[in-house]
Amino acid sequence: MKLLTTLITALMLALSLPAWADVSRDDAAAMAQQATGGRVLAVEQVQREGQTVWRVKLLTPKGEVIVVLIDAASGRRL
């Protein structure tokens, strides 16, 4: 019975891992930089539609300032 409880607990923890996965400030900056080829000027965490996102401001190779939003939980570009 103890083994079964341990296995069920381990399974539940494994299935809930994506809910714990958070993207760090540095990861968000790197993702935005890779996607645009720009230079990171600023990174801040903000709330958008009830969702925590990283707001990354970049200077593109063409000299334009752009903002890229990265979902803080999934790392998906918004």
HELIX and SHEET records of a PDB file:
HELIX    1   1 LYS A    2  LEU A   15  1                                  14    
HELIX    2   2 LEU A   17  TRP A   20  1                                   4    
HELIX    3   3 ARG A   25  THR A   36  1                                  12    
SHEET    1   A 3 ARG A  39  ARG A  48  0                                        
SHEET    2   A 3 GLN A  51  LEU A  59 -1                                        
SHEET    3   A 3 VAL A  65  ASP A  71 -1                                        
END                                                                             
